[in-house]
């Protein structure tokens, strides 16, 4: 008898949704930051619910993965 595996597109096979990240009590979401003109490069930064980027101590947007 053939053994069938679950499809990667099967919603029941997927894990639980990732928890939302929080900064100072506000939910944040990922946003693409393009700062190549000023030497910062391109990366996924954290953006709060109002649409403002979450800034770090040195004045650069905080990378989403660092939260």
C-alpha positions in Angstrom: 0.0 0.0 0.0 1.3 3.5 -0.9 2.0 5.9 1.9 0.6 9.3 1.1 1.9 12.4 2.8 0.0 15.6 3.4 0.2 18.3 0.9 2.1 21.4 1.9 -1.0 23.4 0.9 -3.3 21.6 3.2 -4.4 24.1 5.9 -4.7 21.4 8.5 -1.0 20.5 8.1 0.1 24.1 8.8 1.3 25.1 12.2 -0.4 27.8 14.3 -0.1 31.4 13.1 2.8 33.4 14.4 2.1 35.5 17.4 2.1 39.2 16.7 5.1 41.1 17.9 4.7 44.0 20.4 6.8 47.1 21.1 5.9 49.3 24.0 2.4 47.8 24.1 1.7 48.4 20.4 1.4 45.7 17.7 3.9 45.9 14.9 4.0 44.4 11.5 6.8 43.9 8.9 7.4 46.5 6.2 10.1 46.8 3.6 12.5 49.6 4.4 14.6 50.9 1.5 17.4 53.2 2.8 20.0 52.6 0.0 20.1 56.3 -0.8 21.5 57.1 2.7 23.6 53.9 3.2 21.2 51.8 5.3 20.4 49.1 2.7 17.1 47.2 2.2 15.6 45.1 4.9 12.3 44.2 6.6 11.7 46.8 9.3 9.0 47.0 12.1 6.1 49.3 11.5 3.5 50.1 14.1 -0.3 50.2 13.6 -0.3 53.9 12.7 2.2 53.3 9.9 5.3 54.8 11.6 8.5 52.8 11.5 9.9 51.7 14.9 13.2 53.6 15.3 16.2 52.4 17.3 18.7 54.4 19.4 20.9 55.3 16.5 18.0 56.7 14.5 17.6 53.7 12.1 14.5 51.7 11.8 14.6 48.4 13.8 14.7 45.2 11.8 11.6 43.1 12.3 13.7 40.0 13.0 15.5 41.7 15.9 12.3 42.1 17.9 
